Amino acid sequence: MIAGLCAALLIPLAVGQNLLYWPDPTWRPPESATAKPNPLANRPAAAAGGKKLFLRECAECHEKDGNGIARKHSADLQLPVVQQQTDGALFWKITNGDTGRGMPSFSKLPERERWQIVLFLRTLRPAEQAH
Amino acid sequence: MRIACFWFVLATALGLLSAVARAQESPYFVTYDHHMEEPGNVEIETSGTSGIPRAGQHFFLAPYTEFEYGVTARWTSEFYLEGQTTAGDSTVFTGWRIENRYRPLKREHLVNPVLYLEYENINEASKILKEVEGAAPNLSSPNALLRQEKDHELEGKLILSSDAHDWNLAGNFIVAKNFSQNEGVEFGYAAGFSRPLATLASAEKCRFCRENFSAGLEFYGGLGSTLSFGLNDTAHFVAPVMAWMVSDDATLKFSIGFGLTHESAPVLLRFGYNYEIQGIGGKLSRLFGGNP
């Protein structure tokens, strides 16, 4: 069992996946931002554009499938700790970045494009390991 | 013409080499906004400023290459090399600059301040007009004379920038001190607004979609110095600007500036090509056999 656990942890680390990601406790959106609904929620097709943006803007640090990179301490976006956040919270985090941990602000992208990235994040298959 | 060819070949070669990169650039040439270089990335920009002369002046082309590095998510450092060629005169190297921008606030706000500090080691033949401060630049004297006058200049800017409803609004207040000449402390300004032409990304990769274009307008000029503050003998420009993301790794920019005073060049044409290389440290490490 211990060997199984070790394998479950080490194999993803070996390929760079950041299952050990732990969010910055000071990186909290205000409640007004958390409560914001995604204005594109009824346009699921817009997620395809979000994927294009994700690959261009985010994959460098989060990998193409959102696994994150342990070396960069970038979030595994499939983890429940990320997926359980509201659309508004994810939008706020994309907009503001977490500059202390190296994540830049992406406010230079138009608002709707940031919401498209949030739509795409919802399509990432959650990892089987619960955190 | 030789220097223009050199810059064109350099830009093309570097563009072909940049296999993994990304760009979503502001269309401004002179105005700075609060968006910083992503940490660990290098952006290489090759630009040129060209002036259509008044009577007694000569057509010029002033190319410059800029290397921008994201030190952290809030600190960007840049290094410039610049030159200039004047029709019927000569081609000269006009110097180098190093600049740093620091964003003191962690989060996005209604107005986002950025502090800017630059050291310039250039000569008076410099015509890139990356910023305009103090009195109007000398566009009439021959290069042989101008290049003898050295400028060791320290320049500070307060950059204020805001993103609202997909518009960017930015204003820069410039203070510069040339330690080589007794010009007092010089002042200048730059301001601009811009917006992408579309705000929703299409699913397909496309190069001519509106989402790949952004456009705006910028204004810049000098405000005199502590020796002579005001608009007397200063240059001012208004310039429509346009950026086109030609690929995921490269952006082309273009601007036509119109001089607003007699001391300004009547028309300034600017063009720029930039591309970004992600994670330059890791790439160099791999190149030399290291483990990034």
Boltz contact constraints between the chains, C-beta under 6 A:
constraints:
  - contact:
      token1: [A, 48]
      token2: [B, 203]
      max_distance: 6.0
  - contact:
      token1: [A, 49]
      token2: [B, 201]
      max_distance: 6.0
  - contact:
      token1: [A, 49]
      token2: [B, 202]
      max_distance: 6.0
  - contact:
      token1: [A, 49]
      token2: [B, 203]
      max_distance: 6.0
  - contact:
      token1: [A, 52]
      token2: [B, 201]
      max_distance: 6.0
  - contact:
      token1: [A, 53]
      token2: [B, 201]
      max_distance: 6.0
  - contact:
      token1: [A, 56]
      token2: [B, 22]
      max_distance: 6.0
  - contact:
      token1: [A, 56]
      token2: [B, 248]
      max_distance: 6.0
  - contact:
      token1: [A, 60]
      token2: [B, 278]
      max_distance: 6.0
  - contact:
      token1: [A, 95]
      token2: [B, 108]
      max_distance: 6.0
  - contact:
      token1: [A, 96]
      token2: [B, 107]
      max_distance: 6.0
  - contact:
      token1: [A, 96]
      token2: [B, 108]
      max_distance: 6.0
  - contact:
      token1: [A, 99]
      token2: [B, 73]
      max_distance: 6.0
  - contact:
      token1: [A, 99]
      token2: [B, 74]
      max_distance: 6.0
  - contact:
      token1: [A, 99]
      token2: [B, 106]
      max_distance: 6.0
  - contact:
      token1: [A, 102]
      token2: [B, 39]
      max_distance: 6.0
  - contact:
      token1: [A, 102]
      token2: [B, 73]
      max_distance: 6.0
  - contact:
      token1: [A, 104]
      token2: [B, 38]
      max_distance: 6.0
  - contact:
      token1: [A, 104]
      token2: [B, 73]
      max_distance: 6.0
  - contact:
      token1: [A, 105]
      token2: [B, 108]
      max_distance: 6.0
  - contact:
      token1: [A, 107]
      token2: [B, 108]
      max_distance: 6.0
  - contact:
      token1: [A, 107]
      token2: [B, 163]
      max_distance: 6.0
  - contact:
      token1: [A, 108]
      token2: [B, 35]
      max_distance: 6.0
  - contact:
      token1: [A, 110]
      token2: [B, 166]
      max_distance: 6.0
  - contact:
      token1: [A, 110]
      token2: [B, 196]
      max_distance: 6.0
  - contact:
      token1: [A, 110]
      token2: [B, 199]
      max_distance: 6.0
  - contact:
      token1: [A, 112]
      token2: [B, 199]
      max_distance: 6.0
  - contact:
      token1: [A, 112]
      token2: [B, 200]
      max_distance: 6.0
  - contact:
      token1: [A, 113]
      token2: [B, 201]
      max_distance: 6.0
  - contact:
      token1: [A, 116]
      token2: [B, 201]
      max_distance: 6.0
